[in-house]
Amino acid sequence: NVLGPKQAMSDKHAYSHYTLRKWPFRRALIMDELRGYTPDIVCLQEVTPDTFKDDFSPFFKEMGLSQGFYTPKRIPRGEEKSPSWVIQQLTRGRRIPRSALGGPALSSEN
């Protein structure tokens, strides 16, 4: 849960010191944490469109995750994505070994 830059500055989160809620500080911590995992797939929530475009998209490309996409909270009618389309985007058409998932293998065919 990223919690957008403006949202973190609201009084709702005043229990945390102001400097710790500033986006540059939190962004660096989030990105350092993600780098440490060396992930193949990353799912984030509470990311604003601008934060994804300006911060996470370049960061993911730097990590070799150039196939990322942003899905807004409300998907416009007619632009819904089928589960097989999402799997194809995430796997780039390759099969993901069962051992990597802890379950049945995923591919764009199933």
C-alpha positions in Angstrom: 0.0 0.0 0.0 1.8 3.1 -1.3 -0.6 5.8 0.0 -0.4 8.7 -2.5 1.9 11.7 -1.8 -1.0 14.1 -1.0 -3.0 11.5 1.0 -0.1 10.9 3.4 0.0 14.6 4.3 -3.7 14.7 5.5 -4.5 15.0 9.2 -5.7 11.4 9.2 -2.0 10.4 9.3 -0.8 13.0 11.8 0.2 10.3 14.2 3.4 10.0 12.1 5.9 12.9 12.0 5.5 15.3 9.1 9.0 14.7 7.7 8.4 10.9 7.6 5.2 11.4 5.6 6.8 13.5 2.8 6.8 11.7 -0.5 10.6 11.9 -1.3 11.4 10.2 2.0 8.7 7.5 1.6 9.4 7.0 -2.1 13.0 6.2 -1.4 12.1 3.7 1.4 9.5 2.0 -0.8 11.9 1.7 -3.8 14.7 0.4 -1.6 12.3 -2.2 -0.2 11.2 -3.3 -3.6 14.8 -3.5 -4.9 15.7 -5.8 -2.1 13.1 -8.3 -3.2 14.2 -8.4 -6.9 10.6 -9.2 -7.9 9.3 -10.5 -11.2 5.8 -9.1 -10.5 4.9 -6.1 -8.4 1.3 -5.1 -7.4 0.7 -1.8 -5.6 -2.4 -0.2 -4.3 -3.3 3.4 -3.5 -1.0 4.7 -6.3 -2.1 7.9 -8.0 -1.8 8.0 -11.9 0.9 10.7 -11.6 2.9 8.8 -9.1 2.8 5.7 -11.2 3.8 7.6 -14.4 6.5 9.8 -12.8 8.0 7.6 -10.1 7.1 3.9 -10.5 7.1 3.4 -14.2 10.8 4.6 -14.6 11.7 2.7 -11.5 10.2 -0.5 -12.8 12.0 -0.1 -16.2 15.3 0.4 -14.3 14.5 -2.9 -12.5 13.8 -4.7 -15.8 10.0 -4.7 -15.3 9.1 -2.8 -18.4 5.7 -4.6 -19.0 3.9 -2.8 -16.2 0.5 -1.2 -16.5 -1.6 1.0 -14.4 -5.3 0.2 -13.8 -7.3 3.0 -12.3 -9.6 2.4 -9.4 -12.5 2.6 -11.7 -12.0 1.1 -15.1 -13.9 3.0 -17.9 -16.7 0.9 -19.4 -15.6 -1.2 -22.3 -11.9 -1.3 -21.2 -12.2 -4.2 -18.7 -9.5 -6.7 -19.1 -10.1 -10.4 -19.1 -8.1 -12.6 -16.7 -6.3 -14.3 -19.7 -5.3 -10.8 -21.0 -3.9 -9.9 -17.5 -2.0 -13.2 -17.3 -0.6 -12.7 -20.8 0.7 -9.2 -19.9 2.2 -10.4 -16.6 3.9 -13.5 -18.1 4.7 -11.9 -21.5 3.3 -15.1 -23.1 5.7 -17.4 -21.2 4.7 -20.2 -18.9 5.4 -19.6 -15.3 6.7 -22.8 -13.6 4.5 -24.3 -11.0 7.3 -24.3 -8.5 7.6 -20.5 -8.8 3.9 -20.1 -8.0 3.2 -22.8 -5.5 0.3 -23.9 -7.6 -0.7 -24.8 -11.2 1.4 -23.2 -14.0 0.0 -20.0 -15.5 0.2 -19.0 -19.1 -1.9 -17.0 -21.5 -3.6 -20.2 -22.7 -5.3 -21.0 -19.3 
